[in-house]
Amino acid sequence: MKIGKMLSVRCKICNKELVSVSNKPVCCGCSNMVIITNDRVTATDLSQVVYLNTGQEKKNTNTLSAKDIEWQEKRSKRKIRKLDFETR
């Protein structure tokens, strides 16, 4: 049995929140007829549908390692010495 990520949307017309459940289609039942099946959403007017949770995890696009990030944070918190010059 394959467990997919859950997708959730809200219909703006009837304010009903729909959550995908395996292969079973779920419908809001109002005039917009929002139907959610697996990772697909259909409706009469998709501008009246709000995506709450797409079910996709965001990938870490950071190219720096944890050690590099720690070094950068320490560097940004360092104190800068101000030099006082005598004026004649």
C-alpha atoms as one frame of an Amber mdcrd trajectory, in Angstrom:
protein
   0.000   0.000   0.000   1.470   3.316  -1.092   0.864   6.245   1.242   0.934
   9.574  -0.592   1.148  13.057   0.759  -2.168  14.657   1.637  -3.409  17.607
  -0.364  -5.877  20.045   1.167  -7.885  22.845  -0.443 -10.749  25.151   0.546
 -13.695  26.191  -1.573 -14.296  29.969  -1.264 -17.993  29.641  -2.078 -19.037
  27.193   0.651 -15.889  27.526   2.868 -15.592  23.755   3.070 -12.104  22.329
   3.545 -11.336  19.204   1.504  -8.488  16.774   2.213  -7.411  14.060  -0.216
  -7.920  10.518   1.051  -6.037   7.822  -0.937  -7.824   7.130  -4.254 -11.279
   8.181  -3.089 -12.616  11.402  -4.676 -13.891  14.039  -2.235 -16.410  16.698
  -3.296 -17.648  19.866  -1.562 -21.160  19.654  -3.034 -21.784  23.353  -3.724
 -22.300  24.994  -7.128 -18.525  25.145  -7.709 -18.196  21.333  -7.393 -14.618
  21.158  -6.119 -13.419  17.569  -6.468 -10.099  16.411  -5.061  -8.625  13.023
  -5.985  -5.051  12.058  -5.040  -3.043  15.071  -6.240  -5.643  16.496  -8.668
  -8.111  19.282  -8.027 -10.971  20.082 -10.378 -13.693  22.702 -10.062 -16.104
  24.737 -12.159 -14.171  27.901 -11.245 -10.611  27.274  -9.988 -10.226  30.939
  -8.984 -12.652  30.133  -6.142 -10.308  27.426  -4.755  -7.530  28.078  -2.219
  -4.665  25.607  -1.790  -3.955  25.123   1.909  -1.386  22.345   1.779   0.131
  21.062  -1.432   1.622  18.031   0.271   5.019  18.609  -1.301   8.056  19.013
   0.873  10.370  21.866   0.059  13.854  20.810  -0.849  16.796  22.440   0.852
  18.395  24.589  -1.825  21.217  25.680   0.441  24.628  24.857  -1.029  26.532
  25.639   2.158  27.212  22.958   4.721  26.105  23.309   8.349  29.686  24.122
   9.363  29.886  26.931   6.775  26.582  28.413   7.920  27.740  28.369  11.546
  30.978  30.133  10.565  29.030  32.798   8.652  26.737  33.427  11.636  29.701
  33.797  14.002  31.382  36.153  11.568  28.302  38.344  11.225  28.043  38.702
  15.015  31.662  39.796  15.539  32.419  43.221  16.899  34.070  45.710  14.623
  36.800  47.797  16.190  36.599  51.456  15.506  39.910  53.201  15.061  40.272
  56.701  16.398  42.789  58.857  14.549  44.236  62.024  15.964  43.627  65.104
  13.900  46.326  67.779  13.924
